[in-house]
Amino acid sequence: MQSIVIASVLGLADKYVRKEYIDRLKEVVRMTRIGAALIEEGRIEGRIRKAQESILDAIKAKFETIPLRHLLLS
């Protein structure tokens, strides 16, 4: 129930709250375990995306093109 309330408040805040308050809220969230987990998740996703781009660049350098069916799988 608590997570539903938090999600509802954040959803409403996203739509109706001024940018200044959102910036302050982001500062507060960063200091929590949830904020730290979200930041770490973002870092991991960034590393994965960078690795995927590096692999695609290596494939392009070797073969000049990537078959379309391989791109659709990602």
CHARMM internal coordinates of N, CA and C (Angstrom, degrees):
IC EDIT
DIST 1 N 1 CA 1.4499
DIST 1 CA 1 C 1.5303
ANGL 1 N 1 CA 1 C 110.82
DIST 1 C 2 N 1.3383
ANGL 1 CA 1 C 2 N 115.42
DIHE 1 N 1 CA 1 C 2 N -40.75
DIST 2 N 2 CA 1.4617
ANGL 1 C 2 N 2 CA 119.79
DIHE 1 CA 1 C 2 N 2 CA -178.98
DIST 2 CA 2 C 1.5290
ANGL 2 N 2 CA 2 C 111.01
DIHE 1 C 2 N 2 CA 2 C -61.29
DIST 2 C 3 N 1.3247
ANGL 2 CA 2 C 3 N 117.12
DIHE 2 N 2 CA 2 C 3 N -40.97
DIST 3 N 3 CA 1.4681
ANGL 2 C 3 N 3 CA 119.56
DIHE 2 CA 2 C 3 N 3 CA -179.21
DIST 3 CA 3 C 1.5258
ANGL 3 N 3 CA 3 C 111.16
DIHE 2 C 3 N 3 CA 3 C -66.38
DIST 3 C 4 N 1.3193
ANGL 3 CA 3 C 4 N 117.55
DIHE 3 N 3 CA 3 C 4 N -32.54
DIST 4 N 4 CA 1.4697
ANGL 3 C 4 N 4 CA 120.78
DIHE 3 CA 3 C 4 N 4 CA 177.64
DIST 4 CA 4 C 1.5247
ANGL 4 N 4 CA 4 C 110.01
DIHE 3 C 4 N 4 CA 4 C -66.29
DIST 4 C 5 N 1.3280
ANGL 4 CA 4 C 5 N 116.24
DIHE 4 N 4 CA 4 C 5 N -41.88
DIST 5 N 5 CA 1.4663
ANGL 4 C 5 N 5 CA 120.54
DIHE 4 CA 4 C 5 N 5 CA 179.01
DIST 5 CA 5 C 1.5249
ANGL 5 N 5 CA 5 C 110.37
DIHE 4 C 5 N 5 CA 5 C -64.34
DIST 5 C 6 N 1.3254
ANGL 5 CA 5 C 6 N 117.05
DIHE 5 N 5 CA 5 C 6 N -46.04
DIST 6 N 6 CA 1.4689
ANGL 5 C 6 N 6 CA 120.81
DIHE 5 CA 5 C 6 N 6 CA 179.45
DIST 6 CA 6 C 1.5203
ANGL 6 N 6 CA 6 C 110.53
DIHE 5 C 6 N 6 CA 6 C -61.20
DIST 6 C 7 N 1.3240
ANGL 6 CA 6 C 7 N 117.11
DIHE 6 N 6 CA 6 C 7 N -45.22
DIST 7 N 7 CA 1.4649
ANGL 6 C 7 N 7 CA 120.66
DIHE 6 CA 6 C 7 N 7 CA 179.30
DIST 7 CA 7 C 1.5242
ANGL 7 N 7 CA 7 C 110.96
DIHE 6 C 7 N 7 CA 7 C -61.91
DIST 7 C 8 N 1.3229
ANGL 7 CA 7 C 8 N 117.03
DIHE 7 N 7 CA 7 C 8 N -39.67
DIST 8 N 8 CA 1.4675
ANGL 7 C 8 N 8 CA 120.72
DIHE 7 CA 7 C 8 N 8 CA 178.88
DIST 8 CA 8 C 1.5190
ANGL 8 N 8 CA 8 C 111.58
DIHE 7 C 8 N 8 CA 8 C -64.85
DIST 8 C 9 N 1.3214
ANGL 8 CA 8 C 9 N 116.43
DIHE 8 N 8 CA 8 C 9 N -44.00
DIST 9 N 9 CA 1.4664
ANGL 8 C 9 N 9 CA 120.59
DIHE 8 CA 8 C 9 N 9 CA 179.12
DIST 9 CA 9 C 1.5216
ANGL 9 N 9 CA 9 C 110.33
DIHE 8 C 9 N 9 CA 9 C -62.74
DIST 9 C 10 N 1.3206
ANGL 9 CA 9 C 10 N 117.05
DIHE 9 N 9 CA 9 C 10 N -44.24
DIST 10 N 10 CA 1.4666
ANGL 9 C 10 N 10 CA 120.04
DIHE 9 CA 9 C 10 N 10 CA 179.25
DIST 10 CA 10 C 1.5241
ANGL 10 N 10 CA 10 C 111.29
DIHE 9 C 10 N 10 CA 10 C -65.09
DIST 10 C 11 N 1.3163
ANGL 10 CA 10 C 11 N 116.75
DIHE 10 N 10 CA 10 C 11 N -38.43
DIST 11 N 11 CA 1.4643
ANGL 10 C 11 N 11 CA 119.98
DIHE 10 CA 10 C 11 N 11 CA 177.49
DIST 11 CA 11 C 1.5166
ANGL 11 N 11 CA 11 C 112.00
DIHE 10 C 11 N 11 CA 11 C -63.07
DIST 11 C 12 N 1.3150
ANGL 11 CA 11 C 12 N 116.56
DIHE 11 N 11 CA 11 C 12 N -44.02
DIST 12 N 12 CA 1.4668
ANGL 11 C 12 N 12 CA 120.34
DIHE 11 CA 11 C 12 N 12 CA 177.34
DIST 12 CA 12 C 1.5236
ANGL 12 N 12 CA 12 C 111.25
DIHE 11 C 12 N 12 CA 12 C -67.26
DIST 12 C 13 N 1.3212
ANGL 12 CA 12 C 13 N 116.26
DIHE 12 N 12 CA 12 C 13 N -40.66
DIST 13 N 13 CA 1.4632
ANGL 12 C 13 N 13 CA 120.09
DIHE 12 CA 12 C 13 N 13 CA 179.81
DIST 13 CA 13 C 1.5198
ANGL 13 N 13 CA 13 C 110.60
DIHE 12 C 13 N 13 CA 13 C -60.93
DIST 13 C 14 N 1.2980
ANGL 13 CA 13 C 14 N 115.90
DIHE 13 N 13 CA 13 C 14 N -38.79
DIST 14 N 14 CA 1.4650
ANGL 13 C 14 N 14 CA 120.05
DIHE 13 CA 13 C 14 N 14 CA -179.48
DIST 14 CA 14 C 1.5208
ANGL 14 N 14 CA 14 C 111.16
DIHE 13 C 14 N 14 CA 14 C -61.47
DIST 14 C 15 N 1.3074
ANGL 14 CA 14 C 15 N 116.15
DIHE 14 N 14 CA 14 C 15 N -32.15
DIST 15 N 15 CA 1.4595
ANGL 14 C 15 N 15 CA 120.17
DIHE 14 CA 14 C 15 N 15 CA -175.18
DIST 15 CA 15 C 1.5290
ANGL 15 N 15 CA 15 C 113.01
DIHE 14 C 15 N 15 CA 15 C -90.39
DIST 15 C 16 N 1.3285
ANGL 15 CA 15 C 16 N 118.31
DIHE 15 N 15 CA 15 C 16 N -34.55
DIST 16 N 16 CA 1.4594
ANGL 15 C 16 N 16 CA 120.35
DIHE 15 CA 15 C 16 N 16 CA -168.47
DIST 16 CA 16 C 1.5291
ANGL 16 N 16 CA 16 C 116.39
DIHE 15 C 16 N 16 CA 16 C -117.80
DIST 16 C 17 N 1.3125
ANGL 16 CA 16 C 17 N 118.93
DIHE 16 N 16 CA 16 C 17 N -11.15
DIST 17 N 17 CA 1.4634
ANGL 16 C 17 N 17 CA 120.65
DIHE 16 CA 16 C 17 N 17 CA -173.47
DIST 17 CA 17 C 1.5276
ANGL 17 N 17 CA 17 C 110.78
DIHE 16 C 17 N 17 CA 17 C -91.83
DIST 17 C 18 N 1.3295
ANGL 17 CA 17 C 18 N 115.47
DIHE 17 N 17 CA 17 C 18 N 144.92
DIST 18 N 18 CA 1.4641
ANGL 17 C 18 N 18 CA 121.11
DIHE 17 CA 17 C 18 N 18 CA 179.56
DIST 18 CA 18 C 1.5258
ANGL 18 N 18 CA 18 C 111.30
DIHE 17 C 18 N 18 CA 18 C -66.17
DIST 18 C 19 N 1.3179
ANGL 18 CA 18 C 19 N 115.93
DIHE 18 N 18 CA 18 C 19 N 155.30
DIST 19 N 19 CA 1.4595
ANGL 18 C 19 N 19 CA 122.40
DIHE 18 CA 18 C 19 N 19 CA -178.56
DIST 19 CA 19 C 1.5284
ANGL 19 N 19 CA 19 C 112.11
DIHE 18 C 19 N 19 CA 19 C -58.99
DIST 19 C 20 N 1.3176
ANGL 19 CA 19 C 20 N 118.05
DIHE 19 N 19 CA 19 C 20 N -37.71
DIST 20 N 20 CA 1.4635
ANGL 19 C 20 N 20 CA 121.19
DIHE 19 CA 19 C 20 N 20 CA -179.07
DIST 20 CA 20 C 1.5289
ANGL 20 N 20 CA 20 C 110.78
DIHE 19 C 20 N 20 CA 20 C -60.60
DIST 20 C 21 N 1.3218
ANGL 20 CA 20 C 21 N 116.17
DIHE 20 N 20 CA 20 C 21 N -41.64
DIST 21 N 21 CA 1.4567
ANGL 20 C 21 N 21 CA 119.66
DIHE 20 CA 20 C 21 N 21 CA 179.84
DIST 21 CA 21 C 1.5223
ANGL 21 N 21 CA 21 C 110.39
DIHE 20 C 21 N 21 CA 21 C -70.03
DIST 21 C 22 N 1.3174
ANGL 21 CA 21 C 22 N 117.06
DIHE 21 N 21 CA 21 C 22 N -38.29
DIST 22 N 22 CA 1.4651
ANGL 21 C 22 N 22 CA 120.64
DIHE 21 CA 21 C 22 N 22 CA 178.25
DIST 22 CA 22 C 1.5219
ANGL 22 N 22 CA 22 C 109.70
DIHE 21 C 22 N 22 CA 22 C -61.68
DIST 22 C 23 N 1.3410
ANGL 22 CA 22 C 23 N 117.32
DIHE 22 N 22 CA 22 C 23 N -42.34
DIST 23 N 23 CA 1.4642
ANGL 22 C 23 N 23 CA 120.42
DIHE 22 CA 22 C 23 N 23 CA 177.97
DIST 23 CA 23 C 1.5239
ANGL 23 N 23 CA 23 C 111.09
DIHE 22 C 23 N 23 CA 23 C -61.25
DIST 23 C 24 N 1.3157
ANGL 23 CA 23 C 24 N 117.16
DIHE 23 N 23 CA 23 C 24 N -41.71
DIST 24 N 24 CA 1.4722
ANGL 23 C 24 N 24 CA 121.27
DIHE 23 CA 23 C 24 N 24 CA 178.01
DIST 24 CA 24 C 1.5246
ANGL 24 N 24 CA 24 C 110.65
DIHE 23 C 24 N 24 CA 24 C -65.39
DIST 24 C 25 N 1.3140
ANGL 24 CA 24 C 25 N 116.92
DIHE 24 N 24 CA 24 C 25 N -41.98
DIST 25 N 25 CA 1.4608
ANGL 24 C 25 N 25 CA 121.56
DIHE 24 CA 24 C 25 N 25 CA 178.44
DIST 25 CA 25 C 1.5290
ANGL 25 N 25 CA 25 C 110.68
DIHE 24 C 25 N 25 CA 25 C -62.02
DIST 25 C 26 N 1.3278
ANGL 25 CA 25 C 26 N 116.76
DIHE 25 N 25 CA 25 C 26 N -40.34
DIST 26 N 26 CA 1.4666
ANGL 25 C 26 N 26 CA 120.51
DIHE 25 CA 25 C 26 N 26 CA 177.59
DIST 26 CA 26 C 1.5261
ANGL 26 N 26 CA 26 C 110.77
DIHE 25 C 26 N 26 CA 26 C -61.22
DIST 26 C 27 N 1.3257
ANGL 26 CA 26 C 27 N 117.51
DIHE 26 N 26 CA 26 C 27 N -40.36
DIST 27 N 27 CA 1.4665
ANGL 26 C 27 N 27 CA 121.12
DIHE 26 CA 26 C 27 N 27 CA 177.68
DIST 27 CA 27 C 1.5245
ANGL 27 N 27 CA 27 C 110.89
DIHE 26 C 27 N 27 CA 27 C -60.25
DIST 27 C 28 N 1.3121
ANGL 27 CA 27 C 28 N 115.86
DIHE 27 N 27 CA 27 C 28 N -44.31
DIST 28 N 28 CA 1.4668
ANGL 27 C 28 N 28 CA 120.47
DIHE 27 CA 27 C 28 N 28 CA -178.96
DIST 28 CA 28 C 1.5258
ANGL 28 N 28 CA 28 C 110.57
DIHE 27 C 28 N 28 CA 28 C -66.60
DIST 28 C 29 N 1.3204
ANGL 28 CA 28 C 29 N 117.26
DIHE 28 N 28 CA 28 C 29 N -43.99
DIST 29 N 29 CA 1.4674
ANGL 28 C 29 N 29 CA 121.05
DIHE 28 CA 28 C 29 N 29 CA -178.75
DIST 29 CA 29 C 1.5236
ANGL 29 N 29 CA 29 C 110.56
DIHE 28 C 29 N 29 CA 29 C -63.51
DIST 29 C 30 N 1.3330
ANGL 29 CA 29 C 30 N 117.44
DIHE 29 N 29 CA 29 C 30 N -37.18
DIST 30 N 30 CA 1.4722
ANGL 29 C 30 N 30 CA 120.60
DIHE 29 CA 29 C 30 N 30 CA 179.15
DIST 30 CA 30 C 1.5231
ANGL 30 N 30 CA 30 C 111.78
DIHE 29 C 30 N 30 CA 30 C -57.84
DIST 30 C 31 N 1.3154
ANGL 30 CA 30 C 31 N 117.50
DIHE 30 N 30 CA 30 C 31 N -28.51
DIST 31 N 31 CA 1.4643
ANGL 30 C 31 N 31 CA 121.68
DIHE 30 CA 30 C 31 N 31 CA -177.02
DIST 31 CA 31 C 1.5297
ANGL 31 N 31 CA 31 C 112.65
DIHE 30 C 31 N 31 CA 31 C -84.85
DIST 31 C 32 N 1.3084
ANGL 31 CA 31 C 32 N 117.85
DIHE 31 N 31 CA 31 C 32 N -0.23
DIST 32 N 32 CA 1.4640
ANGL 31 C 32 N 32 CA 120.67
DIHE 31 CA 31 C 32 N 32 CA -178.30
DIST 32 CA 32 C 1.5234
ANGL 32 N 32 CA 32 C 110.54
DIHE 31 C 32 N 32 CA 32 C -101.68
DIST 32 C 33 N 1.3265
ANGL 32 CA 32 C 33 N 115.70
DIHE 32 N 32 CA 32 C 33 N 168.12
DIST 33 N 33 CA 1.4665
ANGL 32 C 33 N 33 CA 120.04
DIHE 32 CA 32 C 33 N 33 CA 176.14
DIST 33 CA 33 C 1.5196
ANGL 33 N 33 CA 33 C 110.68
DIHE 32 C 33 N 33 CA 33 C -63.05
DIST 33 C 34 N 1.3230
ANGL 33 CA 33 C 34 N 116.94
DIHE 33 N 33 CA 33 C 34 N -36.26
DIST 34 N 34 CA 1.4680
ANGL 33 C 34 N 34 CA 120.62
DIHE 33 CA 33 C 34 N 34 CA 178.04
DIST 34 CA 34 C 1.5222
ANGL 34 N 34 CA 34 C 109.54
DIHE 33 C 34 N 34 CA 34 C -62.76
DIST 34 C 35 N 1.3166
ANGL 34 CA 34 C 35 N 116.26
DIHE 34 N 34 CA 34 C 35 N -44.86
DIST 35 N 35 CA 1.4585
ANGL 34 C 35 N 35 CA 120.25
DIHE 34 CA 34 C 35 N 35 CA 178.75
DIST 35 CA 35 C 1.5138
ANGL 35 N 35 CA 35 C 111.85
DIHE 34 C 35 N 35 CA 35 C -61.30
DIST 35 C 36 N 1.3287
ANGL 35 CA 35 C 36 N 116.48
DIHE 35 N 35 CA 35 C 36 N -44.54
DIST 36 N 36 CA 1.4630
ANGL 35 C 36 N 36 CA 120.55
DIHE 35 CA 35 C 36 N 36 CA 178.80
DIST 36 CA 36 C 1.5290
ANGL 36 N 36 CA 36 C 110.68
DIHE 35 C 36 N 36 CA 36 C -61.97
DIST 36 C 37 N 1.3261
ANGL 36 CA 36 C 37 N 117.00
DIHE 36 N 36 CA 36 C 37 N -40.06
DIST 37 N 37 CA 1.4645
ANGL 36 C 37 N 37 CA 120.82
DIHE 36 CA 36 C 37 N 37 CA 179.00
DIST 37 CA 37 C 1.5231
ANGL 37 N 37 CA 37 C 110.94
DIHE 36 C 37 N 37 CA 37 C -65.65
DIST 37 C 38 N 1.3257
ANGL 37 CA 37 C 38 N 117.11
DIHE 37 N 37 CA 37 C 38 N -40.68
DIST 38 N 38 CA 1.4671
ANGL 37 C 38 N 38 CA 120.40
DIHE 37 CA 37 C 38 N 38 CA 178.66
DIST 38 CA 38 C 1.5264
ANGL 38 N 38 CA 38 C 111.48
DIHE 37 C 38 N 38 CA 38 C -66.04
DIST 38 C 39 N 1.3235
ANGL 38 CA 38 C 39 N 116.12
DIHE 38 N 38 CA 38 C 39 N -40.47
DIST 39 N 39 CA 1.4611
ANGL 38 C 39 N 39 CA 119.96
DIHE 38 CA 38 C 39 N 39 CA 178.06
DIST 39 CA 39 C 1.5221
ANGL 39 N 39 CA 39 C 110.29
DIHE 38 C 39 N 39 CA 39 C -63.21
DIST 39 C 40 N 1.3235
ANGL 39 CA 39 C 40 N 117.03
DIHE 39 N 39 CA 39 C 40 N -45.78
DIST 40 N 40 CA 1.4688
ANGL 39 C 40 N 40 CA 120.42
DIHE 39 CA 39 C 40 N 40 CA 179.22
DIST 40 CA 40 C 1.5253
ANGL 40 N 40 CA 40 C 111.00
DIHE 39 C 40 N 40 CA 40 C -63.16
DIST 40 C 41 N 1.3197
ANGL 40 CA 40 C 41 N 116.86
DIHE 40 N 40 CA 40 C 41 N -40.65
DIST 41 N 41 CA 1.4656
ANGL 40 C 41 N 41 CA 120.63
DIHE 40 CA 40 C 41 N 41 CA 177.49
DIST 41 CA 41 C 1.5316
ANGL 41 N 41 CA 41 C 110.36
DIHE 40 C 41 N 41 CA 41 C -60.51
DIST 41 C 42 N 1.3111
ANGL 41 CA 41 C 42 N 116.57
DIHE 41 N 41 CA 41 C 42 N -41.19
DIST 42 N 42 CA 1.4609
ANGL 41 C 42 N 42 CA 120.58
DIHE 41 CA 41 C 42 N 42 CA 177.61
DIST 42 CA 42 C 1.5162
ANGL 42 N 42 CA 42 C 112.15
DIHE 41 C 42 N 42 CA 42 C -63.92
DIST 42 C 43 N 1.3228
ANGL 42 CA 42 C 43 N 116.44
DIHE 42 N 42 CA 42 C 43 N -39.99
DIST 43 N 43 CA 1.4704
ANGL 42 C 43 N 43 CA 120.13
DIHE 42 CA 42 C 43 N 43 CA 177.66
DIST 43 CA 43 C 1.5210
ANGL 43 N 43 CA 43 C 110.92
DIHE 42 C 43 N 43 CA 43 C -63.18
DIST 43 C 44 N 1.3211
ANGL 43 CA 43 C 44 N 116.27
DIHE 43 N 43 CA 43 C 44 N -44.24
DIST 44 N 44 CA 1.4677
ANGL 43 C 44 N 44 CA 120.32
DIHE 43 CA 43 C 44 N 44 CA 179.91
DIST 44 CA 44 C 1.5220
ANGL 44 N 44 CA 44 C 110.23
DIHE 43 C 44 N 44 CA 44 C -62.87
DIST 44 C 45 N 1.3279
ANGL 44 CA 44 C 45 N 116.99
DIHE 44 N 44 CA 44 C 45 N -45.87
DIST 45 N 45 CA 1.4682
ANGL 44 C 45 N 45 CA 120.36
DIHE 44 CA 44 C 45 N 45 CA 178.71
DIST 45 CA 45 C 1.5254
ANGL 45 N 45 CA 45 C 110.91
DIHE 44 C 45 N 45 CA 45 C -60.93
DIST 45 C 46 N 1.3267
ANGL 45 CA 45 C 46 N 116.76
DIHE 45 N 45 CA 45 C 46 N -37.94
DIST 46 N 46 CA 1.4612
ANGL 45 C 46 N 46 CA 120.74
DIHE 45 CA 45 C 46 N 46 CA 177.62
DIST 46 CA 46 C 1.5147
ANGL 46 N 46 CA 46 C 111.85
DIHE 45 C 46 N 46 CA 46 C -64.09
DIST 46 C 47 N 1.3317
ANGL 46 CA 46 C 47 N 116.61
DIHE 46 N 46 CA 46 C 47 N -42.24
DIST 47 N 47 CA 1.4704
ANGL 46 C 47 N 47 CA 120.10
DIHE 46 CA 46 C 47 N 47 CA 177.90
DIST 47 CA 47 C 1.5215
ANGL 47 N 47 CA 47 C 111.08
DIHE 46 C 47 N 47 CA 47 C -64.43
DIST 47 C 48 N 1.3241
ANGL 47 CA 47 C 48 N 116.64
DIHE 47 N 47 CA 47 C 48 N -41.42
DIST 48 N 48 CA 1.4694
ANGL 47 C 48 N 48 CA 120.44
DIHE 47 CA 47 C 48 N 48 CA 178.84
DIST 48 CA 48 C 1.5197
ANGL 48 N 48 CA 48 C 110.12
DIHE 47 C 48 N 48 CA 48 C -62.93
DIST 48 C 49 N 1.3198
ANGL 48 CA 48 C 49 N 117.11
DIHE 48 N 48 CA 48 C 49 N -45.91
DIST 49 N 49 CA 1.4693
ANGL 48 C 49 N 49 CA 121.60
DIHE 48 CA 48 C 49 N 49 CA -179.93
DIST 49 CA 49 C 1.5297
ANGL 49 N 49 CA 49 C 110.48
DIHE 48 C 49 N 49 CA 49 C -61.39
DIST 49 C 50 N 1.3404
ANGL 49 CA 49 C 50 N 116.83
DIHE 49 N 49 CA 49 C 50 N -41.98
DIST 50 N 50 CA 1.4628
ANGL 49 C 50 N 50 CA 121.17
DIHE 49 CA 49 C 50 N 50 CA 179.03
DIST 50 CA 50 C 1.5218
ANGL 50 N 50 CA 50 C 110.37
DIHE 49 C 50 N 50 CA 50 C -64.18
DIST 50 C 51 N 1.3309
ANGL 50 CA 50 C 51 N 117.59
DIHE 50 N 50 CA 50 C 51 N -41.65
DIST 51 N 51 CA 1.4639
ANGL 50 C 51 N 51 CA 121.19
DIHE 50 CA 50 C 51 N 51 CA 178.26
DIST 51 CA 51 C 1.5243
ANGL 51 N 51 CA 51 C 110.64
DIHE 50 C 51 N 51 CA 51 C -63.36
DIST 51 C 52 N 1.3314
ANGL 51 CA 51 C 52 N 117.17
DIHE 51 N 51 CA 51 C 52 N -42.25
DIST 52 N 52 CA 1.4650
ANGL 51 C 52 N 52 CA 120.70
DIHE 51 CA 51 C 52 N 52 CA 178.24
DIST 52 CA 52 C 1.5236
ANGL 52 N 52 CA 52 C 110.97
DIHE 51 C 52 N 52 CA 52 C -61.97
DIST 52 C 53 N 1.3293
ANGL 52 CA 52 C 53 N 116.80
DIHE 52 N 52 CA 52 C 53 N -42.62
DIST 53 N 53 CA 1.4614
ANGL 52 C 53 N 53 CA 120.45
DIHE 52 CA 52 C 53 N 53 CA 178.89
DIST 53 CA 53 C 1.5217
ANGL 53 N 53 CA 53 C 110.89
DIHE 52 C 53 N 53 CA 53 C -64.02
DIST 53 C 54 N 1.3340
ANGL 53 CA 53 C 54 N 116.96
DIHE 53 N 53 CA 53 C 54 N -40.29
DIST 54 N 54 CA 1.4627
ANGL 53 C 54 N 54 CA 120.82
DIHE 53 CA 53 C 54 N 54 CA 178.81
DIST 54 CA 54 C 1.5210
ANGL 54 N 54 CA 54 C 111.18
DIHE 53 C 54 N 54 CA 54 C -63.82
DIST 54 C 55 N 1.3192
ANGL 54 CA 54 C 55 N 116.39
DIHE 54 N 54 CA 54 C 55 N -41.25
DIST 55 N 55 CA 1.4681
ANGL 54 C 55 N 55 CA 120.67
DIHE 54 CA 54 C 55 N 55 CA 178.35
DIST 55 CA 55 C 1.5197
ANGL 55 N 55 CA 55 C 110.31
DIHE 54 C 55 N 55 CA 55 C -64.06
DIST 55 C 56 N 1.3340
ANGL 55 CA 55 C 56 N 117.13
DIHE 55 N 55 CA 55 C 56 N -45.80
DIST 56 N 56 CA 1.4660
ANGL 55 C 56 N 56 CA 120.27
DIHE 55 CA 55 C 56 N 56 CA 178.40
DIST 56 CA 56 C 1.5240
ANGL 56 N 56 CA 56 C 111.32
DIHE 55 C 56 N 56 CA 56 C -62.12
DIST 56 C 57 N 1.3306
ANGL 56 CA 56 C 57 N 117.40
DIHE 56 N 56 CA 56 C 57 N -40.04
DIST 57 N 57 CA 1.4640
ANGL 56 C 57 N 57 CA 120.44
DIHE 56 CA 56 C 57 N 57 CA 177.75
DIST 57 CA 57 C 1.5211
ANGL 57 N 57 CA 57 C 110.94
DIHE 56 C 57 N 57 CA 57 C -62.64
DIST 57 C 58 N 1.3377
ANGL 57 CA 57 C 58 N 117.11
DIHE 57 N 57 CA 57 C 58 N -41.18
DIST 58 N 58 CA 1.4643
ANGL 57 C 58 N 58 CA 120.83
DIHE 57 CA 57 C 58 N 58 CA 178.73
DIST 58 CA 58 C 1.5222
ANGL 58 N 58 CA 58 C 110.89
DIHE 57 C 58 N 58 CA 58 C -64.95
DIST 58 C 59 N 1.3302
ANGL 58 CA 58 C 59 N 117.00
DIHE 58 N 58 CA 58 C 59 N -40.89
DIST 59 N 59 CA 1.4695
ANGL 58 C 59 N 59 CA 120.76
DIHE 58 CA 58 C 59 N 59 CA 178.35
DIST 59 CA 59 C 1.5206
ANGL 59 N 59 CA 59 C 110.12
DIHE 58 C 59 N 59 CA 59 C -64.69
DIST 59 C 60 N 1.3310
ANGL 59 CA 59 C 60 N 116.96
DIHE 59 N 59 CA 59 C 60 N -43.76
DIST 60 N 60 CA 1.4664
ANGL 59 C 60 N 60 CA 120.48
DIHE 59 CA 59 C 60 N 60 CA 178.96
DIST 60 CA 60 C 1.5244
ANGL 60 N 60 CA 60 C 111.07
DIHE 59 C 60 N 60 CA 60 C -61.96
DIST 60 C 61 N 1.3349
ANGL 60 CA 60 C 61 N 116.87
DIHE 60 N 60 CA 60 C 61 N -40.17
DIST 61 N 61 CA 1.4599
ANGL 60 C 61 N 61 CA 120.61
DIHE 60 CA 60 C 61 N 61 CA 179.91
DIST 61 CA 61 C 1.5237
ANGL 61 N 61 CA 61 C 111.09
DIHE 60 C 61 N 61 CA 61 C -65.50
DIST 61 C 62 N 1.3091
ANGL 61 CA 61 C 62 N 116.35
DIHE 61 N 61 CA 61 C 62 N -35.37
DIST 62 N 62 CA 1.4719
ANGL 61 C 62 N 62 CA 120.59
DIHE 61 CA 61 C 62 N 62 CA -177.87
DIST 62 CA 62 C 1.5215
ANGL 62 N 62 CA 62 C 111.64
DIHE 61 C 62 N 62 CA 62 C -79.91
DIST 62 C 63 N 1.3301
ANGL 62 CA 62 C 63 N 117.59
DIHE 62 N 62 CA 62 C 63 N -43.69
DIST 63 N 63 CA 1.4627
ANGL 62 C 63 N 63 CA 121.03
DIHE 62 CA 62 C 63 N 63 CA -171.41
DIST 63 CA 63 C 1.5257
ANGL 63 N 63 CA 63 C 114.31
DIHE 62 C 63 N 63 CA 63 C -112.55
DIST 63 C 64 N 1.3100
ANGL 63 CA 63 C 64 N 118.45
DIHE 63 N 63 CA 63 C 64 N -4.46
DIST 64 N 64 CA 1.4640
ANGL 63 C 64 N 64 CA 125.31
DIHE 63 CA 63 C 64 N 64 CA 179.52
DIST 64 CA 64 C 1.5264
ANGL 64 N 64 CA 64 C 113.73
DIHE 63 C 64 N 64 CA 64 C 73.37
DIST 64 C 65 N 1.3144
ANGL 64 CA 64 C 65 N 119.12
DIHE 64 N 64 CA 64 C 65 N -32.72
DIST 65 N 65 CA 1.4623
ANGL 64 C 65 N 65 CA 121.83
DIHE 64 CA 64 C 65 N 65 CA 177.38
DIST 65 CA 65 C 1.5220
ANGL 65 N 65 CA 65 C 109.45
DIHE 64 C 65 N 65 CA 65 C -138.34
DIST 65 C 66 N 1.3007
ANGL 65 CA 65 C 66 N 115.04
DIHE 65 N 65 CA 65 C 66 N 162.01
DIST 66 N 66 CA 1.4596
ANGL 65 C 66 N 66 CA 121.65
DIHE 65 CA 65 C 66 N 66 CA 175.28
DIST 66 CA 66 C 1.5178
ANGL 66 N 66 CA 66 C 106.63
DIHE 65 C 66 N 66 CA 66 C -120.08
DIST 66 C 67 N 1.3373
ANGL 66 CA 66 C 67 N 118.10
DIHE 66 N 66 CA 66 C 67 N 124.77
DIST 67 N 67 CA 1.4672
ANGL 66 C 67 N 67 CA 119.32
DIHE 66 CA 66 C 67 N 67 CA 178.56
DIST 67 CA 67 C 1.5299
ANGL 67 N 67 CA 67 C 111.09
DIHE 66 C 67 N 67 CA 67 C -56.65
DIST 67 C 68 N 1.3077
ANGL 67 CA 67 C 68 N 116.18
DIHE 67 N 67 CA 67 C 68 N 139.24
DIST 68 N 68 CA 1.4635
ANGL 67 C 68 N 68 CA 122.56
DIHE 67 CA 67 C 68 N 68 CA -176.32
DIST 68 CA 68 C 1.5209
ANGL 68 N 68 CA 68 C 112.07
DIHE 67 C 68 N 68 CA 68 C -56.07
DIST 68 C 69 N 1.2996
ANGL 68 CA 68 C 69 N 118.67
DIHE 68 N 68 CA 68 C 69 N -37.86
DIST 69 N 69 CA 1.4678
ANGL 68 C 69 N 69 CA 120.41
DIHE 68 CA 68 C 69 N 69 CA -177.03
DIST 69 CA 69 C 1.5268
ANGL 69 N 69 CA 69 C 111.61
DIHE 68 C 69 N 69 CA 69 C -62.34
DIST 69 C 70 N 1.3189
ANGL 69 CA 69 C 70 N 118.74
DIHE 69 N 69 CA 69 C 70 N -28.80
DIST 70 N 70 CA 1.4605
ANGL 69 C 70 N 70 CA 121.21
DIHE 69 CA 69 C 70 N 70 CA 177.74
DIST 70 CA 70 C 1.5258
ANGL 70 N 70 CA 70 C 111.21
DIHE 69 C 70 N 70 CA 70 C -73.53
DIST 70 C 71 N 1.3042
ANGL 70 CA 70 C 71 N 117.18
DIHE 70 N 70 CA 70 C 71 N -33.89
DIST 71 N 71 CA 1.4634
ANGL 70 C 71 N 71 CA 120.05
DIHE 70 CA 70 C 71 N 71 CA 177.98
DIST 71 CA 71 C 1.5188
ANGL 71 N 71 CA 71 C 111.32
DIHE 70 C 71 N 71 CA 71 C -70.08
DIST 71 C 72 N 1.3126
ANGL 71 CA 71 C 72 N 117.21
DIHE 71 N 71 CA 71 C 72 N -32.12
DIST 72 N 72 CA 1.4595
ANGL 71 C 72 N 72 CA 120.97
DIHE 71 CA 71 C 72 N 72 CA -178.69
DIST 72 CA 72 C 1.5201
ANGL 72 N 72 CA 72 C 112.09
DIHE 71 C 72 N 72 CA 72 C -70.15
DIST 72 C 73 N 1.3316
ANGL 72 CA 72 C 73 N 117.38
DIHE 72 N 72 CA 72 C 73 N -20.46
DIST 73 N 73 CA 1.4588
ANGL 72 C 73 N 73 CA 120.71
DIHE 72 CA 72 C 73 N 73 CA -179.30
DIST 73 CA 73 C 1.5227
ANGL 73 N 73 CA 73 C 112.16
DIHE 72 C 73 N 73 CA 73 C -77.29
DIST 73 C 74 N 1.3197
ANGL 73 CA 73 C 74 N 118.48
DIHE 73 N 73 CA 73 C 74 N -19.99
DIST 74 N 74 CA 1.4638
ANGL 73 C 74 N 74 CA 120.30
DIHE 73 CA 73 C 74 N 74 CA -176.05
DIST 74 CA 74 C 1.5052
ANGL 74 N 74 CA 74 C 112.64
DIHE 73 C 74 N 74 CA 74 C -84.65
END
COOR INIT
IC SEED 1 N 1 CA 1 C
IC BUILD
